[in-house]
Structure formats: structure tokens, C-alpha cells
Amino acid sequence: MNVPCGVAGRQQHAVVRHGQNGGRRRNGCAEKATMMSAATADATAAAERESFQLLEWPALCRQVACFAQTPMGAELAAKCALPVGRSQGESEQLLQQTAEAQAAMLKFEGVYDIRQAVEAAAQQRVLHPMVLGAVATTLAAAASLRSRLQPGQSAPPFPALQVLGAGLDDGLPQLQQVIEQCIKPGEGRILDSASPELARVRQARRQNSQRLSAEITQWGRQAHAQGISEQPQPVIRRNRMCIPVRAGRQGELPKGSVSLGASTTGHTLYVEPQPVMALNNAEIELEAREAEEESAVLFALSGMVAQHAKPLQGLLRSITALDVASARGRHAAWLGATTPPRFLTAAQAAAGGPVQLPRAWHPLLLQPCLPPLPLPLLPEELQQQVEAQPLTGSLSGLALVPELAAAATPKPSGAVGSSMPRRGAKGASATKAGDATAPAEGSTVRPAPPQPVDLQVPAGVRVVAVTGPNTGGKTASLKALGLSCLMAKAGLFLPQAPLADGAQHAQQQGQQQGLLWFDRVLADLGDGQSLQQSLSTFSGHLRRIRNVLAAATPQSLVLLDEVGSGTDPAEGAALAAALLERLQGQAALTYATTHHAELKELAASSPAFVNASVEFDTASLRPTYRLLWGAVGESNALAVAQGLGFSPAVVAAARQVAAQLHHAGSAAGQRSQLLQQSLVGQLEDARLAAAAAATARAAAEAAAAASQRELAELQQRQERLGAAAQEAKEAGPAARRRVQQLLADLKAGRVGGQEAEEQLRAMEVAAAPPDAAALRLMGLRAAAQGDAAADDSNTAWQEGSSSSDGAAWLPALGDSVSVLKMGGAIGRVVSAAGRAGGKVSVRVGSLVVQLRLADLAPAGGGAAATSSRQPNSASSSGSKGAARQQRAQGSLKSSSGGREGGGDGGTTATRSAPAFQTSRNTVDVRGQRAEEAAAEVQAAVLSAPSGWALFVVHGVGTGRVRSAVLSMLKRQACVAKMEEAEASNGGCTVVYIR
């Protein structure tokens, strides 16, 4: 037995929607876990970016950019996009590329920044001849680079550089040959060999020009001899050759001569003699044809560039990578670094220490002592020159190549030489203006190199606590360590001071630079104060340290400057000690600077801690900037103040206060220990919370995987339900005819009620597919017996509601009752009836309704309650049998729409039985638009069986949905009548189907 299509569709949609909602909940867990993972990755990346800024990595990248020989390489380095190894293998590969680039000494003459030109050609724009010449020149330079990288008998191999230059072998020599055949590189002149037609037109134009020049020269001399013209030389006016004639004597020229203009005084007329008109016309025509042929050549060449856009872009990427590697090599030579650092293995680090950088120099502090940096070839700076003097006319096409545009830009008045910056320019003039580290202009005296730092961490040490005076070099040593690690990861060589005693090569080899490869270099230094973010100095430090703790791994380097500063000294020292103990087990190496004396005691508690101090000369009251390992340094703040010329009286008073504070230090030390223990406990709690979060994340990922599997199963079920719905749609008419025939047989008495019920059940089981349990066809079955059965139960209660003594059943306040009008919903009496005919207030869920006693029954009552109250069960059975027969007859008659005389003499047979609302006969369209609601109700009405009562819940609201639904129902022929449902306040309409 099949459900009508509208009901089946709604049930199928409900099942699928339920499955989809479950899938959405599980997908939501997966999405939440993914979002958490992405947020963690973003926070880690932000911490690394901030650390790069704090360590002044952008300034180092600008140093490298000055040694790039192409605008692409300079731009990449200046934007801090230097490749940094994501693994030790990648960093070693970068170091090998730098070493090979130093040996290869690659030249990049002829390489232009043609990236915009290639993109313009791909957009079907026609390129300027000079731009096409730059493409050919770049291809020729790429071929030269390719041949330089090829291994030869005498030349050393460059395997790492060959990998970078893989894009140079993309079969572009043919494009270079075609362009060079058509255009003269460097001049932008289109050659006659570009096309046969162009050569023929140019040959014809040369011949015509010769004839025209000879003819007009002859007429000029003749006119001058006759006194008609003031000079024998011809001139060009309006793109035509003519002769200057005195005003008033133009009539002496051959008839048909044309005046092309006059001088400003009007004394001279420019006249084209009639005999040269044909030659002038031919010249103009041939010039136009030549321009057309040249445009065709440029269009074809631009199309070829567009066809090779991807190989050209790959070639530019290879050239840029080679240029960056070469820039790293020249940067190393500028720093005096000749050998690459080596990355230590775990065994080497355990034996000799994780960092072995003797006599290390800070590369930025070393810059003022070295030759001035060349001026970088940055595309944006070239573009600024062009924007200051924009190109117009035919030169505007040069803007696609910054070098060509800068060279063609008109120079300002007083400028001498080309506006293009010289590649590799030396001298003070090449130094950027405003560079505070550059020597003064015209100065040839450079300052002495800074004091090198011995960054040699002992074996087994994981935490270094550096103490010492202010301005003593603690932060400089910290930055030198961080920059050195980043430089090694990026393939840059490290500057190292030579041995002062001139030791031999073997001794230098014994002190070769070596360090662990750190996956992340995380730093907190400087003042983290931010008024915009409402951060004080201390809270700014805490924010950074929180990010550092979240991003640090067992392979990370953590750099903390003035850890624990900016707050109460005792609490700051406790916090610093707890942080260092936490980082001892979390990071590979932690390098911290501090003024807290309490941290000096950590070295005695664990071999993983070591003290270091910056040396201070108490005689001269100046720091020496030497790093002493294993020593504890004093802050010497008063000595530094005295050395800087502070008031002696103030310094003396400060010494007295310091002595008093020293005697009270024991109590502060005990407080610090308690705070340290508390903070250690809090850090352990944070670690456990992080572990719990990781476990929750794993569970969320498992739930996400399970939800994916369940979603796949639901999709398969949805497909099966769709097939079942289609089958139900096709089988609906036949099933309806069978049910109508069965009802007719039941009406005529040919079939008994029990036999009809069994046939209906058999039809339902046979029609239902295995996976469509939710699509049971209850509509037709309800037409035959459902309403009658429900009415029997209600009638039984109404008949039994009066006992033998005539007392009526009245529910008391607080009783549980069954609301018959609401499908047997259970409610509680909140206001009892004062008499038998009154109404009762019942709360069903959050809804309070006024109902008659006839619409109520005791909770769990029905037939059971009736049997307990009626001693005469036979009389009750007879009443129920009569009621069932009357309901069945009424239902059968209503399906045909006829009338039948009753016992009372002429009542209509279409009189409907009491309607009871259930989930099967309810259509809820609240929240929909008026048109959608009317369409859904119409589908439900058309698919409902005869004799049904549909409860349409449309709500009240603005009344638009209710008006649209009622207007549609009035037009339906199958609607017998409509009435407002009781206690609905106009929000529900009962629709009776004929």
C-alpha cells in the first residue's frame, strides 16, 4: 500500500533532513577541530614573524638585496622572502648553493624584468619593439647562464645550481632566434628580414623617396634661381615635401600647385609643386603600408611570447633563484665569510655543545666597518622614477619593463648621465640616503670592527642565563645568536673575526663554526608596550612569552631578553625561574638575559643550566663586551651611572640604600621560592590542560571520521529513498484503485471488516521497500478505519464518563489528563471546571488551552477507564459497534459525495466524524513565505485521502500566510469545508477533504 506522493515526499525529506542534521553535527566537530588546528598554526606563524622582526631579519635581507643583479632578485630579498630551510636538509642545500655561487661567479648582464611584459602578452596586448628586444636579450642571458652551469672538463660541476636553473632548459632558443630575426635588440628597430612583404614595401619606399627628393630639390633650386623662393632647400609641411615661396609669387609655379601653409609673418608660403604630388602621395601610402606590416610583425611576435608565457615565467623564476644564491655568495664575500657553517648532529652537539660559534660578529653591527653597500635594483624604485616623469606617446609601451622605462625617462634639469642605477655601483654615492650605519659622505675612515662574541654553549646545557651590566652587550649577544641561526638556515655564511695571534690553518679548522639546526627561532626582546593594544611593558612581554611557549618545540631556539622584568623584582624573578625550568624540557636551547640574581642559583641546581656574563672593567667603568662563560656578572648599575657622569651625591645615596636592601634580601628570597613553586605548579597545570586539549582534538578528529562514514551511508540511503519515492509515485494510482474497490466491497457487504483489514495490511507490506519504514502509507488506511477507531475510543470514554449513579467525572487541579483533540497529548490541569458543563484549563508543554470535559480523558485512560467505570460491558460493546459501523458508513459515503437517509429522517451522509490532530494529518507552514506555504498546503490537500481532516498550522503573525492559504483552499474542489481549530486563536485551520 503506497503513500500519496505529497506525504511520501515530506516523510522522505524529513528522514534525509534528520540524517543531514546528524551529519552536520559531526561535521561541525570536525570543522571545529580543523579551525583549532588552523588557529594554532596561525599563532605559531605569527610568533615566528614577530621574532624575525625583533631580531632585525628585514635589515639583513636588505643587505642581501643590495648584491642582487636583477630587479627580481632584489625585490625578493628586500621583501624578506629569502628562502629559509624548513628542514636541515633544505638548509644544507641552500648553503651548498651559496658556496657554488661563490665559485661560479655568475653574470646576469642582459637580464631584464620582463614579468609584466609576459603577462601583457598573455592578455593579447601588442608589445613595444624595445620590450620584445628585452625578451630576446633576457633569453640570450639565460642561455649564457645555462652554458656556465654545464659541467665541463676544466670547469667544476655545480649540481645544486643546476637544480635551481632547471627552468632555463625549456626550449626557448627558437623564440629568441625569431625575435632577433625580426628586431634589433637594444635598438628596438624592426628589421627588413621580419617579413618579405615588409622588405618589399620598404624597398619601394626607398626608391620613391629618392625620386621625390631629387624632384623636389630640382624645383627648389629652380625657384630660388628665379627669385621665387628664398632658399633652394625643400621643407616638409603636413608630412609632404614642398618649397618655400615668397607670398604673391606662388602663381609662377606650375598650374595645380597647392599651398600647404604659411609662415607666422605671412611673407612665405609653403607650396607643393604639381609635378611632385604623385610622389608625395606614394610616399604617404607606402608609409602607411609599412606601418601596417610592422604592426603585423609585432602582433605575431607578441603572440609567440604569449604562447611561451609559462616557460618564460619558469625561466624568470630560475634566474631569480640563481640571482638570490649569487647574492648570498657576494654578501658572504662582503662580510669576509669564506666557509659555510656546519650543522651538528645530535652526537656532536652532545659532545661539544649545541652552539659552537667562536668569535662571532653581529652582521648589522659590522656593516659600518665594511665598504658601502651597492644600490639595490628594486623595481618599485625604478617605477618611482618613471612616475615622476611619465612616458608618453610611443614610449609609453616601455613601462612594462622597469629598466627600459627608467632609461627612457627624461632626466631632470641639471642631471648628468643615465637615470638608470649602475649595477654593482661602489662608493659613497651608492649608499642609501639616511642610512644611519653608513659612513659620512666623502669619509674614507671606517670605524674599528666591533668586539666579537664567543657563542660556545657547553655540552649538555639547555638553558643559558646571561647577566651583567646595562650597555654591556647582553642583548647584542642574544641578537647575534638568533641572527646567526637564521642566516645558517637561509644559506647565508656567518661573519667570524680572525684569530688575533695569526694561528695556523689547522687551528682555525678546529674552531670551525657549527650549530644545531633549529626548526624555530622564537624571541622576546625589546619593550612590548602598546598603547593601541592596551599593553604595558610587562603585559607585552607576557603576551610574547605566551606565544613563544605555544610555538616552541624540542628543536626550537628560544631567546628571552630581560626575562621577568617590568614588574615586582621578587615576583619577576620567580616567574623567570619557572619559565626557564619549563623551557629546559620544552626547547632545545634557551638563551636568556636577566638582572635577577636569583636566576644565578639555577646553574647549581641542574647541569642543564649555565651562567654567562658580559665583562665590565671596574677601573675604567666601561664594558668590554666580552662574554665570559660560567661566570656570574653583576649589574653594576651604580658604576655605570657613575661612569656616565651621574651626580656623585645621588650615587652615594644609592649605594647606602642598596646596602640596606641587601640585608633584607633573605626574606625576599624565601618569598621568591614560594612564588617559584606556585608558578611551577601553574605551568604543570597548563601542560596537563594542553594534553587534555590534544586528547579532545584527537577525539574530535575520530568523531569527524565517523561522521564522514555516516554521511556516506546517509547519502546511499537517500538514494534508495529517492528510488522508493519514484516507485511509490508510479504505483500510487493502481494502489488507490485497489483500495477504493476494497472499500466498495466493504460497503456492499461482500467483504467483512476483519478480512478488509488483513488485505490492507498485506497491501502495505507488499508495497513498502525494505529501507522505507518511515514511508508507511497510513493515509488510505486511516480513511477506512483510523478515524473510526479513534472515535470509538473517545466515544467509549464519553459513554463511560458517567457512573451508574449519574455522577459526572470532573478533573481536579493538578490531575494529568489526555487531550483527545490533540492526539492524546498528556497535559496537567491548571484550572478545574466549576461544574460539569464548564471548561477546564490544561497546560500542554508551554501552551495553556481551554477545553471541554468531552475533549478530556484521564491520563492512561480510554478503554481501560471505561471498563472500570461500566459494569454493563455488553451495552458498551454494542454502542461502540454501532458507532464504528456509523463512522465506516459515513466515511464510505463521504468518498462518493452522495447523501443517505438516516434513522432521523434525512441527515446527510457526508457529516464528518470528530477530527483529531496527529503528526500524520498536520501541515505546519509557519515561517514560510506566503507563496511557499500555499503551495505546500495545496500539495498536501491534493494528496490526502477522501474523508481526511487536515490540520493546517499557519500561525497568526501579519496574516499574509493565513490569507494566502485560506484563499487557495477556497478554490479547491476537494475541500468540503474549513473551520478554525479550537484553542488555536486563529493560528490553525481544519480542512475536511471530500
N, C-alpha and C positions, 0 to 999 in steps of 0.2 A: 504494500500500500504506500503510495507516494505522497509526499507533502506538496502542496501547491508551490509554484516556483517562487513567489514572493517570500513565503515563510522559510522555505529551504535556503534561499539566498541570504536571508537575515541570519538564520542559525549558522550557516557556513561562515559568514562574516564574523559572527560573534566568536566562534571557535578559533578561527585564524587570528582574530584580534587578540584573544586571550593568549595564544601561543606567542604572538609577536610581542605582547607586553612582557611575558616572561623572558623572552629573548632580549628585549630592551633592558630589563633589569640586570641581566647577566652581562650584556654588552656594556652597560653603564659601569659595572665593576671593572671590566677590562679597560674601558676608556679612562676611568679614574686612575687605575694603576699606571696606564701609559702617560697620563698627564703628570702624575707624580714623578715618574722617571724623567720625563722631559723637563720638568721644573728643576729637578736635581742637576741634570746636565747643564741647563741654562745657568744655574747658580755657580756651578764649577767653572764654566767658561767665563762668567763674569769675574770670579775671583782671580782667574789667570790673567784676564785682560787688565784688571786693576793692578796686579802685581807687575806686569810688564811696564805699565805707566810709572809706577813708583820706582822701578829700577832704571828708568830713563832709557828703555829699549828704543823708543822712537828716535831719540837723539843718535843712538848708534846706527840705526837704519839710515838716517840722513847722511852719516859719514860714508856708508857703503854706496849710497845713491850718487855721491859725487864722483865715484870711479866707474860708473856705468857709461858705456859708449853709445848707447842707443836711448832714445826717449822712452821706449817701452820698459827697459831695464831700470832706468832711473825712476820712472813712475812707480814701478812695483816695489822698489826698495824704499822710496820716500813714503809710501803708504803703509809701511810696516807689514808688507806682505811677503817678506823674505821667507822661504821655506824653512820650517823648523821640524826636525825629525820627530815622528810620532813613535819611533822605536829606536833602540840602539843601532840596529842595522841601517835604518834610514839616515841617522846622524853620521855614521861611519861612511856611508855612501856620499853624503854631502861633503865631508872632509876630503874624501878622495877626489871628488870633482874639483875642489878648490886647489888641491895640490897639482892635479893635472892641468888646470887652467893656468897656474903659475908657469908650468913648464911649456905649455903650448903657445903662450903669448898670442892669443887670437886677436885678429884685427877685424873691425866692424865698419871700415870705411865703405861708403856707398849704401849702407842700410838706412832706409827711411821708415818713418812711422806711417805705414800705408793702411792702417786698420780702418780708418774712416773711408778711405777710397774703396777698399774691398766691399765694405757694407753698402756704399753708394752704388757701386756697380751691381751688386746683388739686388738692389731696388730699381734696376733698369735705368739708372742715370748715366749720362754720357760723360766720360772723364776728360779732363783737360789734357792736351798732349804732354805737358810737363809732368802731370801726375802719372800718366802711362809710362813716361820715361823713368820716373822714380820707381815704378813697379819693376821695370826691367833692370834697373840698377840694383835694386834690392835682391832680385833673383840672381844676378851675377855675383853679388857679395855672398849670398848663401852658397853658391857653387864653390866659391873660394874657401869658405869655411868647411864645406864638406870635404874638399880635397885635402885641407890641412889636417882633418881628423882621421883621414885614411891612413892605416899603418903602412909604413914604407920600410925599405931595407935599412936606411940610416936614421929615420925618424922614430922616436919611441912611440909605442901604442898608447892610446888614450881610451880605454874601454868605458870608463864612466862618462866621459864627454860624448862618446859615440851614442850612448843611450839617450842623452839629452838631445842630441842632434838627429834623432830618428826621423823627425818631421822634415828634414832637409832633403830626404830621398823620396819625394812624392811625384816624380816625373814632371817637373815644371820647366825643364830646359826648353821644351818646344814652345811654351808660351813666351819665354824670354827671346827666343830667336824670332818669333813672329813680330813681337813688338819692336825689336831692334831693326828688323827689316823695314818697318813702316815709319819709325820715329827715331830721330837722332837724340839719344839720351843726353841729358844736360842742357840741350838747346830747346827741346820741345818742337822741333821743326819736322813736319811731315814730309817724308822722302818721296821722290817720284816712283820709287820701287814699291810703294804701298799698293798701287793697283795699276793695271795697264791703261785704263780709261783716264786716270788722273795724269799719268805721264803724257798721254796724247793731248789732253786739254792744255796742260802746261806748255807743251811744245808749241801748240798752235798759238797760245797766248804770247809766248816769247817772240814768235815770228811777227805776230800782229803788232806787238809793242815796238819792235824795231822799225817796222814800216811807218807806224804812227809817229814815232819820234823823229824819223828822218823827214817826213812830210811836214810836220808842224814846225820843225826847225827851219826848213826851207822857206815857209811862209813868213816866219818871224823875221828872218834876215831880209827878205824882200820888202816887207812892210817897213822895217827900220830904214832901209836904203831910200825908200820913197818918202820918208818922214812921217809915215802914218803911225808908226809905233815908236815909243821912247826907248825901247830896248829890244835886242834881237832874240833874247831867250824866251821860250814859251813858259806859260804858267798853267796851274791846274785850278780850275774853279768848278765846283759842283761835280767833282770826280771826273771831269773831262778836260782834255788839254786844249788850250786856247792861247791867244796872243793879246798883249795889252795895246789898245788903240786909243789915240787921242780923241776926246769927245768931239763930235762933229765930222770926223773923217771916216767913220765906220762904213759910209756908203761907197768908199773907194775899194772895199773888199768885194770879192765875187758875190753875185746875187745869191741870196739864200743863206748867207752867213747869219749866225744867231748870237745875240748878245747874252752872255751868261751872268753879268753883274757889272757893278761899277765900284770905283774906289770911294773912300769916305768923302773925298773932296768933290767927287763928280767929274773931275777932269780926265779920268781914264776909264775906258770901257774895256771889259774883257769879252772878246768876240771869238767865237769858234768859226773858222773859215768853212765854207760849204764843202770843199774837197776832202776835209778830214772827218766829216761827220760819220761816214760809214765805218772808218777805222775806230773812232771813239765808241760807236755803238757795239762793234765787235769786241772791243776791249771790255766793255761792261758785261756783255753776255758771257764771254769766256771767264771773266772773274766770278760770275755767279755760278757757272758750271764747275769751276774749280772748288768753290766753297762747298757745293753740294757733294762733290767727290770726297773732299776732306771730311765732311760730316759723316759720310757713309763709312769711311775708314775708322774714324773714332768710334762710331756706333758698333762696328764689328769687333774692334779690339776691346771695347768695354764689355761686350757680351762674352768674349772669351775670358776676361777676368772674372765675370760673374759665374761662368761655368766652373772655374777653378777656385771658387771662393773658399770652400772648406780646406783644400790643400794649402792655399795661401795662408789661411788662419793658422793651420797647424805649423807651417813654416815659420810664421811670426812667433808662435809660442816657443818653438825650438830655439830661434835666435835669441828671444828674451831669456830663456833659461841659460843658454850659453853665456850671454852677456852678464847675467847675475853671478854665475860661477866665476867668470873672469873678473868681475868687480870685487868679489870676495878675495880673489888672489891678489889683486892690486892693493886692496885695503890691508891685507896681511903684510905686503911689502912696505907699505907706508908706515905701519906700526913697527916694522922691524921684526915681525914674527916669521920665522923661516921653516918651522916644523909644526905639523898639526899635533894637537893634544891626543892622548890615547885614553880610551875608556877602559876602566879597570873591571876585571872580573870579580866575582864575589870572593874568590880565594885571595886575589891580590889586594882587595880592599880590606879583608880581614887581617892580612899580614902587614900591610903598610899604611892603612888608613883610607877612608873614603875619598879624601881630597888631598892631592899632592901637587900643589901649585907653588913652588918656591919662587920668590922674587917676582910676584905677580904685580902688574901695573893695572891701574884703572884706565880703560881706554879713553874715557872722556876727559879725565884729568891730564892725560898725556897729550891731548890734542894741541894745546898752546905751544908745546915744545917741539912740534913737528912742522914740516913745510905746510904752507897753506893748502887747504883743500881746493880741488878744481871746482868750477861752477857746474852744477848738475844740469843736464839737458832735460828739464822737466817740461812735458807738453803743455801744462797749464801756464807756465811762464812764457813759453813761446806764443801761446794763444793770447795772453795779455798784451804782448807786443802787437799782435795783429789787430786786436780790438781797439788799441789806442790809435792806430792808423788803418782803418778798414780798407780792404782791397775792393776795387770797383771794376766794372767792365769785364773784359776777357780774363783779367787776373783773379776774379772772384772764385774761379774754379780751383785755384791753388790752395784755398782754405782747407781742403781735405787732407793736405799733408802739412803739418805744422812747420817743418823745416823750410819747405818751399815758400809758405806764406810769410814766415818771418824774414826770409831773404829778400822777398819782393816788396816788403812793407817799406814805404818811403821813410827815410831817416829824418829825424828832427833836425831843425836848423842848428848848425854847429857841430853835428856828429860827424865823425870821421870813420871810414871803414865800413865793413859789413855789420848789419844789425844782428847777424847770427852769432851766438856764443861760440868761441873756439873750443873744439873738442880737446879735452885734456889741458886746458889753459892753466898756466902756472903763475905764481906771483901774487902779490897782494891784491891786485886788481880783480883776481878771480875769486877772492874771498867774499862771502855774503856780507852785505852791509848789516850792521847791527849785531854781528856775531860776537858775543862777549868773550869767547875763548880765543878769538883770533888776535894776533899781534897788531899793534897800531900800524896804520898805513905808512909805508915808507920805512918802517923799522926793520932792521936786519938782525937785531939782537933778540934771541929767543930765551925764555926763562929756562932754568935748570929743570931736568925731569923730576917728577915727584918721587917721594920715598916709596920704594916697592914694599909689598907686604908678603910675608911668608905664610901662605894659607896652606898649612900642612897639618891636617887633623890627625891626631894619633889613632892607632889601630884600636878597634873596639869601642870607640867613642860615638855616641849618637846625639849628644847634646853639648853644645859649646856655649858657655856663658862668658861674655866679654865685658870686662869692667874697665874703668879708667876715667880720666878727667874729661870734661867737656872740651870740644875742639881738639880732641886727641886723636881722632881718626877711627873711632869705633864704627860709625855709620859708613864711612868711606870703605872700610874693610868689608863690611856687610854687602854694600853695593858691588864692590869688586868681585866678591864671591858669586853673587847672583848673576851679574852680567857675564862672568866667565863661563858659568854653567850654560846660560842661554846661548852664548856665542858658540860653544862647542856643539850644542845640539843643532845649531843652524849652519854648521860647516865653516865657521869663522875661526881663524887662528888667534891665539891668545898672546898678547904682548908680555914679554918677560925681560927683566933687567939683566944685563950681562954680569958675569962674575967680576967682582972688583979686583981680584988678585990675578986675573988672567989665567985661570986654571985651564988645564988641557981639555981636549975634546972628550976624552973618556969620562972625566969628572962631570962635564956638562951632560953627557948622556945618562949618567947615573942620576941626575936630577931632572930628567925629562918630565914634562907636565903630564899629569894623569888624574883622572877623577871618575867617580861613578856616573853612570847615565841616570839622570833623574827624570821621571816621567812628567813631573810638575814642579815648577819653581814658584812658590807662594810666599808673598811678602806682606808685612805690615810695618810701615815706617812712615815718618812724617806726621804732621798734625792732621788727624781725621776730622777736625772741626768743620761743620757745615751749618750755616745759619738757615739755608734753604731747606735742609732736611731736619732741622732742629736737633742737631747732634753736637754735643760738647766734645772736648778733646778726648775725654775718657770713653764716652759712648761711641765716638767714631772709631777708636781703637777696638772696642769690644765688637762692633759690627764687623770689622775686617777679620778679627781673630775668629769670630763665629764662622765666617765664610771659609777661612783657612782650615779650621777643624773639619768642616763638612767636606772639603775637597781633598784633603791630604790622604795619601795612600802610603803603604810601606815602601814605595820607591820615590817618595817626594822629598824635596828640599824645602824647609820652612825657615824663613828669615823674619825675625821679630826685633824691631828696633825700640829700645826703651820700654821693654815689656813691663807691665804693671805700673806705668807712670800715669800721671794725670789724676790721681785720687789719693786717699789717705795712704801714707807710706806703709803702714803695717798691713793694711788690707791689700794694697797693691803688691807687696812682697809675697803675701800668701797666695794671691791669685796667680802671680808669675810662677811661683814654685809648683802649684798644682798644674798649670798649663805645661810646664816643661816636663813634669813627670808623665803627663798624659801623652805628650808628643814623643817621649822616649820610646814608647811602644807603638806609636801610630806612624811616625815618619822615619825615613831612612836617616836623615840628618837634620838637626835643628840648630841654627846659629842665632843666638840672641844677645843683644846688648842691654846692659842694665846698670843702674846705680845702686840697686838694693844689695846691701851687704849680706842679707840672709841667703841669697842665692849662691854665695860663695861656698856655703857649707854643703851644697848638694854634691860637690865633687868628692867629699869624704864619705858620703853615704852610698855611692854607686859608682862602679868603674865606667859606666856608660856616660858619666858627666865629666867634663873637664873645664877648668878655668883658663882664661886667657886675659891679658890686659894690654893696653896701649901704654907705652913707656912715657914717663914725664920727667923732665930734667928739673929737679928742685933747685939747682943752682941758678939756672937761667930763667926758671919759672915758665918754661915753654915745653910743649910736647915734642917728642922726636918722631912720632908717627910709626914707630916700630911695634910690631905685635909680638908679645912675649907669651909663649905657651906654658901653661902650668903655673903661672904667677897670678896673684890677686892684686888688682890695682885699686888705688883709692881715687875717689872722685876729684880730690884736690880743688874743690870749688873755690875755697878761700885763697889758695895760692894762685889760681888762675885769675881771680878778681884782683889780687894784689899786682900781678904781672900786667894786667890791663890798665893799671893806673887808678884803681879804685881808692876811695878815701881811706887812709890808714886807720883813722879812728873807727870807722864803720867796720873794717876788717878785724880790728882788735876786739871790738864788742861782739862780733860774730863768733870769734874763737871762744870767748867766755861762755856764750850761750851753747855752743857745741859741746863744751866740756860738761856742762850741766846735763844736757840731753844724753850724753854718753853714760852717766851714772844711772839714769832712768831707763836704760835700754833693756835691762833684763826682763822687766815686766812686759815691755812691748814685744820681746822675743817670745815669751810664753803665749801672748795673745796671737802672735803671728802663727805659732804652731797650731793653736786651736783652729784658727781660720783656715789654715792649710788643710788640716784633716777634714774640715767641713766641705771645703771646695773639692777635695779628692772624692769624698762621698757623692757630692752632686755630679761630678764628672762620670763616676761609675753609674749613677742612675741614668744619666744621659746616654751612656753606652748601652745599657740594658734597653732603654726606650728605643734606641736606634735598631738594636737587634730585633725587638718586637715589631718595629715598623717593617723591617726586612721580611720577617715571617709573614706579616699581614700582606705584604706585597706579593710574596710567593703564593699565598692562598688566593689572593685576587687574580693572579695570573692563571692558577689552576681553574678557578671558577670561570674565568673568561674562556679558557679552552673548552670546558664542559658546556658553556653556553653556546659556543660555536657549533659543537656537535648537536646540541638540542635544537638549535636553529635550523641546521641542515635537515634533521628529522622532521621538524615542523613544516619546512618547505616541501618535503616529499609528501607529508600528509595533506598539505594544502592542495598539491597537485591531484592527489587521489580524491579529495573532497570536490574539487572542481569537476573531475570526471563524473563523480556521483551526481552532482547537481545537474550536469548536462543530461545524464541518463534519466534523472527524475523529470527534467523538463520534457524529454521526448516521450516518457511513459505516462505522463500526467493525464492526458485526455482519455487514454484507454482505461486507466485505473478509475477515473471519475465515472466513466460509463458503467463499469462493473459495479461500483458502489451504488450508483443510482438504481441499477437493476435489482441489486440486493435489497435496497430499501423498498422498492416497489413490491418485491416478493414478500417482504416482511409485512407491508401494509395489507396486501391481499390475503395474508394468512397462509401463503404457500410455504413459508419458512418460519420456524419458531425463533424466539429471541435468542435462546442458547446456541442454536445452530448458526444464526447470523453472526453472533459474537465470535464463534470459532472460525467462521470463514473470514471475518475481518482480521482476526489475529494472524491467520495463515497468509492472507494477502500482505500484511505488514511485514512479516518475517521474510517472505519471499522477495519483496521489493527492496528491502534495506541492504545496501552493500556492507561488507564486513567492517569497514572503517567509518561508517556513517551512523554510529549510535546516537550522535547528537542530532541527527536529522529524522528522528522518528516522526512518522506522519500522524499527528494527533488530530488534525482538523476534521477530516471526514468521520473519524471515529467519534469525535465529540458531537458531531451533528446527529448521529444515530442514538448515542446513549449517554454521552458525557454530561450534558446539561440535566438530563433526566435523573441520572444517578445523584448529581449534586443536589437537585431539588428534592429527591427522596430523603436525603439526609436532613436537609433543612426542614422539610415537612414533618419528618419523624420527630425532630426536636420540638417543633411548634405544637404538634399534636400531644406530645408528652410533657409540655411545659406546665400543664395544669394537672394536679394530682386528683385523686378520686374525691377529695373533699372540696375541690374547686379552688384551692389556694394557688395564686399565680407565683411564678418564680421571679424574684427581684434580686438582682446582683447587689451585693453590699460594697461599700467603699473599700478599695484595695484588692477586690477579687480579680483573679485572672480570668479573662473571657476570650472566646474565639469570635472574631468579627467575620460573619458569614459573607457580608458584602465585599470583603477584601480578601477572598480566597482562603478564609480560615486563619488569618493572621492573628497572633496572640497579642492581646493588649491588657492594660490594667485600668480598672475603674477609678476615675479621679473625682467623679460626682455622681452619686447614686440617684435613681429616679424616686420621686416622692410618692408616686402612685403607679399602678400597673400600666396606665396609658401614657406615662411620661417618657422623656428621653433620658439617655444615660451618656455622660461624658467619658470617653475612653481615650487613653493615651497609647498610641501605637508608634513605637520609636520616639521621634521628636514631634509627632503630629497628634493633636488633640481633636477628636471628631465627636459630633452629637449624633447618636444612633438610637433607633427604636429598639424596644426589647425584642421584637421579632427578628431583628438583624443580629442578635447575640446568642451565644450558647456558652455554657461553662467550658473552661479550658479542658481539652481532652474529652469533651462530652460527645455530642452527636448521638449515634445509635445506642451507645452504652448508657448514656444518661437516660435515654428514653426507656430502655428496658428496665432500668432500675426504678423508674417512676410509674410504669404502666403495668398493672397486673394483668390486663387483658391483652396479651401479645397477639392473639389471633385477630382481634379487631384492628390492632395496629398494622399487622401484615396486610390485611385486606385494604386498609386505607392507602398503604404505601403501594400495593399492587395497582390500585385504581389510579393513583397519582402517576405511577410510572407509565401505565397504558395511556393516560390522557396526555402526558408530555410527549410520548412517542408519536401518538396520532397528530398532535399539534405540530411536531417537528416535521412529520412527513407531509402534512397538508401545507405547511408554510413553504416547503420546497417547490410545490406546484403553484402556489399563489391562489388556490381556489378557496371556496367557503363551504362549510358543512354545518347542517343544523345540529344543535346540541340539545341536551336534555332540558335546557331552559328556554328552548324555542327560539333559535336563530342567532346565537352568538357566533362571531367569526372564528374560523379555524386558524387564522394566522395570528391569533393572540399569542404573544411571546411569553415564554416562561421567565421567571425572575432571572436577571443577569448577575453573574458573579465574576469578579475580576481576578484573573490569574496572570501569571507571566506569559502564558501562551496566547492570550487574547488581548494583550496590551501593546499599544504602539506609542512609544514615547518620542516626541519630536521637539522637546524643549531645547532651546539653544541653537536651533537651526534657523536658516533664513526661511522666509515665508514660502518661496517657490520650492525649496527643497523639502520642507515639511509637507506641503500639499502633494508633491509627487510621491513621497514615501507612504502617506496615508492612502492615496489612490491605489498604489500597488497592493497594499495590504487588503483593502476593500475588495478589489477585483479578484484576489486570490483566496479570499475567505470562503468557506463552505456556506451553503444555504442554512439559514436558521441561526447563524452565529451572532453573538453580540461582541463587538469590538470596543474596547476602551481606548480612546484617543486622548493621550495626555499632552496637551498643547500649552498649558500654563496660561497665565493672565498677561503679565508684562504690559507692553504697549498695545496689545490686542491685534497686531498685524498678523501674527501667525495664526491666531484663533479665527480671524475673519477669513483668511485665505483658505484654511482647512474647511470651515463651515460652508463657504461659497462653493468649494469643489464638491463637497458631499451632497449639496442640494441638486447638483447636476447629474448625480449617479443614479441610474435606473435601478440598480440592485440594492439601493438603500431603502428599507421600508420606513424607518423613522429614526429620529435622533432625539436625545434628551440629555440634559445636564446631569452628570453623576452626583449623587448625594454627597454632601460634606466636601465638595471639591472647590467651592467658591468660584465656580466658572472656569476652573483650570482643566476639567476633564469632561469629555462628551462621549456618551454611549451611543454607538451606531448599531442598529439592528439590520441584519442582512436578510433580504427576501428569500 
